[in-house]
Amino acid sequence: MDSYYNEGTLVNEIKKTFSIIGNSFEIDNAVRLLIQAAPTDLSLLITGETGTGKEVFANAAHGLSKRKGKAFVSVNCAAIPETLLESELFGHERGAFTGAVDQRIGFFETANKGTVFLDEIGDMPIGTQSKLLRVLESGEFTRLGSSQTKKVDVRIIGATNKDLNKASAEGKFRSDLFYRLNTVHIVLPPLRNHAQDIPLLVEHFARKTCQKLNLPYQGFSDDAMSVLKSLPWPGNIRELKNMIEKVITFHKGEHVTPDILRKYIPPALPAFEIRNIEHDNSLMTLNEPEYTGTPELSLIFRTLLELKSDLTEIKRFMHNVAVVIDEMNRKSESTHLQTVEEVQSLEDLMENTQDLNLEEFEKQIIQFAMKKYKGNRRMVAESLGISVRTLYRKISALNLESDF
């Protein structure tokens, strides 16, 4: 019990020290692995989608190591042109190539005794990977245009949003380099997988922005926070941070409501994200998005945006309709078992929903699902994301008993 308490205390202290925001299992688990790996001199690989906080963890790894008083050099391998990356990393002699008018010390020499963080290492050219492997194995390298071997003592931390195991299997990334980097592997979750941390992140970014701009902070309404928690955040924490900074800056720190947020929510969402939306009614007045899903789903989405009925019904149907149609589309693509009658039923359903109220729309969705699953109420309930008991209650309330 004491060891668990002490570990939890240490995790919280490290999160506070290095501004790692979140109390979810996913974040705490990553911090625990960081605690174990950071004091060693082992190479470290941090993976995760863009914007998940890989550089924050790299900084923490350096700060918790014996090298913390030395240089921490961060290099974005994807941002430096391929022709210049090798020169930036290892340096060059005067005249080594056209434009090399002076000798240049590379990042590895600059970071001697410290840490080199190679962000987006998955984008590093194969030729440069070979030289990096040499540094990892022996600490040795040569500047461009020189035959003299130099030696450095650096710890290397790599980060990427790519699957390096797959890339190495495809010959796009050296497998021996991957194995050396992968000594300790920390995986950072996408924000959608730890949405419970969003309120903490919002508070952190909002207060920090208010402090920077000398603005009062009046918080976010519960509905606004629910909206933020429901969004998919493809750009993860970085995207959330940018949005919060814009909201606070342009609205001078005022109390943030869904009506304010809707101005900053991207107008188009991929089909698979419909089920994650939990908008307030006020957000349903967004301009019609340029929807890129199937015509059927696009029509459903537009119809739902036009409905001005109860919030909870809207939320449930955005989920339920997506599930039914997604399942039908998957079966159509993978097994080709979808019949002409099913397609026609779907088209008929879509054509008839434009002028329906919510109850009529709900009735037709249930009828469509009952027909699709041949009256199997358990399968219908599962496809709609509701309990069998709720389905029976709906069938009774909508006078559908005689239909099945």
C-alpha positions as CSV (number, residue, x, y, z in Angstrom):
1,M,0.0,0.0,0.0
2,D,2.8,2.4,1.0
3,S,4.8,1.6,-2.2
4,Y,1.6,2.2,-4.3
5,Y,1.1,5.5,-2.5
6,N,4.7,6.6,-3.0
7,E,4.6,5.7,-6.6
8,G,1.4,7.7,-7.1
9,T,2.9,10.6,-5.3
10,L,6.0,10.4,-7.5
11,V,3.9,10.2,-10.7
12,N,2.0,13.3,-9.7
13,E,5.2,15.3,-8.8
14,I,6.7,14.5,-12.1
15,K,3.6,15.5,-14.0
16,K,3.5,18.8,-12.1
17,T,7.2,19.4,-12.7
18,F,7.1,18.8,-16.5
19,S,3.6,20.0,-17.2
20,I,2.3,16.6,-18.1
21,I,-1.5,17.2,-17.8
22,G,-3.9,14.3,-17.1
23,N,-4.9,11.8,-14.5
24,S,-6.1,9.0,-16.9
25,F,-4.7,5.5,-16.7
26,E,-3.1,5.9,-20.1
27,I,-1.1,9.0,-19.1
28,D,-0.1,7.7,-15.7
29,N,1.1,4.5,-17.2
30,A,3.3,6.4,-19.7
31,V,4.7,8.4,-16.8
32,R,5.5,5.3,-14.8
33,L,7.5,3.9,-17.7
34,L,9.2,7.2,-18.0
35,I,10.2,7.1,-14.4
36,Q,11.8,3.7,-14.9
37,A,13.6,4.6,-18.2
38,A,14.7,8.2,-17.7
39,P,17.6,7.7,-15.2
40,T,19.2,5.1,-17.5
41,D,21.2,5.9,-20.5
42,L,19.2,3.6,-22.7
43,S,17.8,4.9,-26.1
44,L,14.2,5.8,-25.9
45,L,11.5,5.6,-28.5
46,I,8.3,7.7,-28.0
47,T,5.5,7.0,-30.4
48,G,2.0,8.5,-30.8
49,E,-0.1,10.5,-33.2
50,T,0.8,14.1,-34.0
51,G,0.2,16.5,-31.1
52,T,0.1,13.9,-28.3
53,G,3.0,15.4,-26.4
54,K,6.0,13.5,-27.5
55,E,8.4,16.4,-27.0
56,V,7.0,17.0,-23.5
57,F,7.9,13.4,-22.6
58,A,11.3,13.7,-24.2
59,N,12.0,16.9,-22.2
60,A,10.9,15.0,-19.0
61,A,13.2,12.1,-19.8
62,H,16.1,14.4,-20.2
63,G,15.2,16.3,-17.0
64,L,15.0,13.1,-15.0
65,S,18.4,11.8,-16.3
66,K,21.9,12.4,-15.1
67,R,22.3,14.6,-18.2
68,K,19.8,17.1,-17.0
69,G,22.4,19.9,-16.6
70,K,23.6,19.5,-20.1
71,A,22.2,20.4,-23.5
72,F,18.9,19.1,-24.8
73,V,18.9,19.5,-28.6
74,S,15.6,19.0,-30.4
75,V,15.7,18.2,-34.1
76,N,12.6,17.9,-36.3
77,C,13.8,15.4,-39.0
78,A,10.7,16.1,-41.2
79,A,11.2,19.9,-41.2
80,I,14.8,19.9,-42.5
81,P,15.3,19.2,-46.2
82,E,16.8,15.7,-46.8
83,T,19.9,17.3,-48.5
84,L,20.6,19.3,-45.3
85,L,19.7,16.9,-42.5
86,E,23.0,15.1,-42.5
87,S,24.9,18.3,-42.4
88,E,22.7,19.6,-39.5
89,L,23.2,16.5,-37.5
90,F,26.9,15.8,-38.0
91,G,28.3,19.1,-39.2
92,H,30.4,19.8,-42.2
93,E,33.8,21.2,-43.2
94,R,34.3,24.3,-45.3
95,G,33.9,23.5,-48.9
96,A,32.2,20.2,-48.3
97,F,29.4,21.1,-50.7
98,T,28.2,24.1,-52.6
99,G,27.3,26.9,-50.2
100,A,29.4,25.4,-47.3
101,V,31.5,28.6,-46.9
102,D,32.3,27.9,-43.2
103,Q,32.9,25.0,-41.0
104,R,29.7,24.0,-39.1
105,I,29.4,22.0,-35.9
106,G,26.5,19.6,-36.0
107,F,23.8,18.9,-33.4
108,F,25.5,15.9,-32.0
109,E,28.7,17.8,-31.2
110,T,26.6,20.6,-29.7
111,A,24.7,18.1,-27.5
112,N,27.9,16.3,-26.3
113,K,27.2,14.9,-22.7
114,G,23.5,15.8,-23.2
115,T,20.5,14.5,-25.1
116,V,19.5,14.7,-28.8
117,F,15.8,14.4,-29.4
118,L,15.1,13.3,-33.0
119,D,11.4,14.2,-33.6
120,E,9.7,12.5,-36.6
121,I,12.6,10.1,-36.9
122,G,10.5,8.0,-39.2
123,D,11.1,10.6,-41.9
124,M,14.8,10.3,-41.7
125,P,16.5,9.2,-45.0
126,I,18.0,5.7,-45.1
127,G,21.5,7.0,-45.7
128,T,21.3,9.2,-42.6
129,Q,19.9,6.4,-40.6
130,S,23.1,4.4,-41.3
131,K,25.2,7.2,-39.8
132,L,22.8,7.5,-36.8
133,L,23.2,3.8,-36.1
134,R,26.9,4.3,-35.9
135,V,26.5,7.0,-33.3
136,L,24.2,4.7,-31.3
137,E,26.6,1.8,-31.4
138,S,29.9,3.6,-30.9
139,G,29.3,7.3,-30.5
140,E,31.4,7.9,-33.6
141,F,30.7,10.0,-36.7
142,T,32.5,12.1,-39.3
143,R,31.6,15.6,-40.5
144,L,30.7,16.0,-44.2
145,G,33.8,16.7,-46.1
146,S,36.1,15.3,-43.4
147,S,37.8,11.9,-42.9
148,Q,38.4,12.5,-39.3
149,T,36.4,10.4,-36.9
150,K,34.8,12.3,-34.0
151,K,33.3,10.8,-30.8
152,V,30.5,12.1,-28.7
153,D,28.6,11.0,-25.6
154,V,24.9,11.6,-26.2
155,R,21.7,10.0,-25.3
156,I,19.3,9.6,-28.3
157,I,15.5,9.9,-27.9
158,G,13.5,9.3,-31.0
159,A,9.9,10.1,-31.7
160,T,7.5,9.4,-34.5
161,N,3.9,9.1,-35.5
162,K,4.7,6.3,-37.9
163,D,4.7,2.5,-37.3
164,L,8.5,1.9,-37.5
165,N,8.0,-1.9,-37.2
166,K,5.9,-1.8,-40.4
167,A,8.3,0.7,-42.0
168,S,11.3,-1.6,-41.3
169,A,9.4,-4.6,-42.8
170,E,8.8,-2.5,-45.9
171,G,12.4,-1.5,-46.2
172,K,11.7,2.2,-45.4
173,F,13.4,2.2,-42.0
174,R,16.5,0.2,-41.0
175,S,15.5,-2.7,-38.8
176,D,18.8,-2.6,-36.9
177,L,18.3,1.0,-36.1
178,F,14.7,0.3,-35.0
179,Y,15.8,-2.4,-32.6
180,R,18.5,-0.1,-31.1
181,L,16.0,2.8,-30.6
182,N,13.3,0.5,-29.4
183,T,15.1,-0.5,-26.2
184,V,12.5,1.4,-24.2
185,H,9.2,2.3,-26.0
186,I,6.7,4.7,-24.6
187,V,3.4,4.9,-26.4
188,L,1.3,8.1,-26.0
189,P,-2.4,7.8,-26.5
190,P,-4.5,9.9,-28.9
191,L,-6.6,12.5,-27.0
192,R,-9.8,10.7,-28.0
193,N,-8.7,7.7,-25.9
194,H,-8.3,9.7,-22.7
195,A,-11.0,12.3,-23.2
196,Q,-11.5,12.4,-19.4
197,D,-8.3,14.5,-19.3
198,I,-9.8,17.2,-21.5
199,P,-11.2,19.4,-18.7
200,L,-7.8,19.4,-17.0
201,L,-6.1,20.3,-20.3
202,V,-8.6,23.0,-21.0
203,E,-8.2,24.6,-17.6
204,H,-4.4,24.5,-17.9
205,F,-4.3,26.1,-21.4
206,A,-7.0,28.6,-20.6
207,R,-5.4,29.8,-17.4
208,K,-2.0,30.0,-19.0
209,T,-3.4,32.1,-21.9
210,C,-5.3,34.4,-19.5
211,Q,-2.2,34.9,-17.4
212,K,-0.1,35.7,-20.5
213,L,-2.6,38.2,-21.8
214,N,-3.5,39.6,-18.4
215,L,-7.2,38.6,-18.8
216,P,-9.7,37.4,-16.2
217,Y,-10.5,33.7,-16.4
218,Q,-14.3,32.9,-16.1
219,G,-14.2,29.3,-17.0
220,F,-16.2,27.0,-19.4
221,S,-19.8,26.0,-19.0
222,D,-20.5,22.3,-18.3
223,D,-22.2,22.1,-21.8
224,A,-19.1,23.7,-23.4
225,M,-16.8,21.2,-21.7
226,S,-19.1,18.3,-22.8
227,V,-18.7,19.5,-26.4
228,L,-15.0,19.6,-26.1
229,K,-14.9,16.1,-24.6
230,S,-17.0,14.7,-27.4
231,L,-14.9,16.0,-30.4
232,P,-12.4,13.5,-32.0
233,W,-9.4,15.9,-32.0
234,P,-7.4,14.5,-34.9
235,G,-4.6,17.0,-34.0
236,N,-4.8,15.8,-30.4
237,I,-3.5,18.0,-27.5
238,R,-1.8,20.5,-29.8
239,E,-5.1,21.1,-31.7
240,L,-7.0,21.5,-28.4
241,K,-4.3,23.9,-27.1
242,N,-4.5,26.0,-30.3
243,M,-8.3,26.2,-30.1
244,I,-8.4,27.2,-26.4
245,E,-5.8,29.9,-27.0
246,K,-7.9,31.3,-29.9
247,V,-11.1,31.2,-27.8
248,I,-9.6,32.9,-24.8
249,T,-7.8,35.5,-26.9
250,F,-10.7,36.5,-29.1
251,H,-13.3,36.4,-26.3
252,K,-11.2,38.2,-23.7
253,G,-11.4,35.5,-21.1
254,E,-15.2,35.6,-20.9
255,H,-17.3,32.6,-19.7
256,V,-17.2,30.1,-22.6
257,T,-20.4,28.5,-23.8
258,P,-21.2,26.1,-26.7
259,D,-22.4,29.2,-28.7
260,I,-18.9,30.6,-28.5
261,L,-17.2,27.2,-29.2
262,R,-19.2,26.6,-32.4
263,K,-17.3,29.4,-34.2
264,Y,-14.1,27.4,-33.7
265,I,-15.2,23.8,-34.4
266,P,-14.2,22.5,-37.9
267,P,-17.3,22.4,-40.1
268,A,-16.5,19.0,-41.7
269,L,-16.2,15.7,-39.7
270,P,-15.4,12.3,-41.2
271,A,-18.2,9.7,-41.3
272,F,-16.7,7.6,-38.4
273,E,-16.8,10.6,-36.1
274,I,-20.5,11.2,-36.3
275,R,-21.1,8.8,-33.4
276,N,-18.7,10.8,-31.2
277,I,-20.6,14.1,-31.4
278,E,-22.5,15.3,-28.4
279,H,-23.4,18.8,-29.5
280,D,-25.7,21.1,-27.6
281,N,-28.7,22.3,-29.6
282,S,-27.0,25.7,-30.1
283,L,-24.3,23.9,-32.0
284,M,-26.9,22.4,-34.4
285,T,-27.1,25.8,-36.1
286,L,-23.7,25.4,-37.8
287,N,-23.6,26.0,-41.5
288,E,-24.1,22.8,-43.4
289,P,-20.7,21.1,-43.6
290,E,-19.0,20.0,-46.8
291,Y,-19.5,16.4,-45.8
292,T,-17.3,13.8,-47.4
293,G,-19.0,10.6,-46.4
294,T,-21.5,8.5,-48.4
295,P,-24.5,10.3,-49.9
296,E,-26.8,8.4,-47.5
297,L,-24.8,9.5,-44.4
298,S,-24.5,13.0,-45.7
299,L,-28.2,13.2,-46.0
300,I,-28.7,11.9,-42.5
301,F,-26.2,14.4,-41.1
302,R,-27.9,17.3,-42.9
303,T,-31.3,16.1,-41.6
304,L,-30.2,15.9,-38.1
305,L,-28.7,19.3,-38.2
306,E,-32.0,20.7,-39.3
307,L,-33.9,19.0,-36.4
308,K,-34.7,21.4,-33.5
309,S,-35.9,18.9,-31.0
310,D,-34.7,17.4,-27.7
311,L,-30.9,17.3,-27.1
312,T,-30.7,13.8,-25.8
313,E,-32.7,12.4,-28.7
314,I,-30.4,14.2,-31.1
315,K,-27.3,12.8,-29.5
316,R,-28.6,9.3,-29.4
317,F,-29.8,9.3,-33.0
318,M,-26.5,10.7,-34.3
319,H,-24.9,7.6,-32.7
320,N,-27.7,5.1,-33.6
321,V,-28.0,6.1,-37.3
322,A,-24.3,6.0,-37.8
323,V,-24.1,2.5,-36.3
324,V,-26.9,1.1,-38.5
325,I,-25.5,2.6,-41.7
326,D,-21.9,1.9,-40.9
327,E,-22.7,-1.8,-40.3
328,M,-24.6,-2.0,-43.5
329,N,-21.8,-0.4,-45.5
330,R,-19.2,-2.7,-43.9
331,K,-21.2,-5.8,-44.9
332,S,-21.7,-4.5,-48.4
333,E,-17.9,-3.9,-48.9
334,S,-16.6,-7.0,-47.2
335,T,-19.1,-9.8,-47.9
336,H,-21.3,-8.4,-50.7
337,L,-24.4,-9.8,-48.8
338,Q,-26.4,-6.6,-49.0
339,T,-29.4,-7.1,-51.1
340,V,-31.0,-4.8,-53.7
341,E,-34.0,-4.6,-51.3
342,E,-31.8,-3.4,-48.5
343,V,-30.4,-0.6,-50.6
344,Q,-33.8,0.4,-51.8
345,S,-35.1,0.4,-48.3
346,L,-32.3,2.7,-47.3
347,E,-32.9,5.0,-50.2
348,D,-36.6,5.1,-49.4
349,L,-35.9,5.8,-45.8
350,M,-33.6,8.7,-46.7
351,E,-36.1,10.2,-49.2
352,N,-38.8,10.2,-46.6
353,T,-37.0,11.8,-43.7
354,Q,-36.8,15.4,-44.9
355,D,-40.1,16.5,-43.5
356,L,-40.3,14.2,-40.5
357,N,-40.4,15.2,-36.9
358,L,-38.1,13.4,-34.5
359,E,-40.7,10.8,-33.4
360,E,-41.4,9.9,-37.0
361,F,-37.7,9.8,-37.9
362,E,-37.1,7.5,-34.9
363,K,-40.0,5.2,-36.0
364,Q,-38.6,4.8,-39.5
365,I,-35.1,4.0,-38.2
366,I,-36.5,1.3,-35.9
367,Q,-38.6,-0.1,-38.8
368,F,-35.6,-0.1,-41.0
369,A,-33.4,-1.9,-38.4
370,M,-36.2,-4.5,-37.7
371,K,-36.5,-5.3,-41.4
372,K,-32.7,-5.5,-41.8
373,Y,-32.4,-8.0,-38.9
374,K,-35.6,-9.8,-39.8
375,G,-37.3,-8.9,-36.5
376,N,-34.5,-10.1,-34.2
377,R,-35.0,-7.6,-31.5
378,R,-31.8,-8.3,-29.7
379,M,-29.7,-7.6,-32.8
380,V,-31.8,-4.5,-33.5
381,A,-31.2,-3.2,-30.0
382,E,-27.4,-3.9,-30.3
383,S,-27.2,-2.2,-33.7
384,L,-29.0,0.9,-32.3
385,G,-26.8,1.0,-29.2
386,I,-29.8,0.6,-26.8
387,S,-31.0,-2.1,-24.4
388,V,-33.6,-4.7,-25.5
389,R,-35.8,-3.3,-22.7
390,T,-35.6,0.2,-24.2
391,L,-36.3,-1.1,-27.7
392,Y,-39.5,-2.8,-26.4
393,R,-40.6,0.4,-24.7
394,K,-40.0,2.3,-28.0
395,I,-41.9,-0.2,-30.0
396,S,-44.8,0.1,-27.6
397,A,-44.7,3.9,-27.5
398,L,-44.5,4.2,-31.3
399,N,-47.3,1.6,-31.8
400,L,-45.0,-0.7,-33.8
401,E,-46.1,-4.0,-32.3
402,S,-48.4,-4.9,-35.2
403,D,-45.6,-4.3,-37.7
404,F,-43.5,-7.2,-36.3
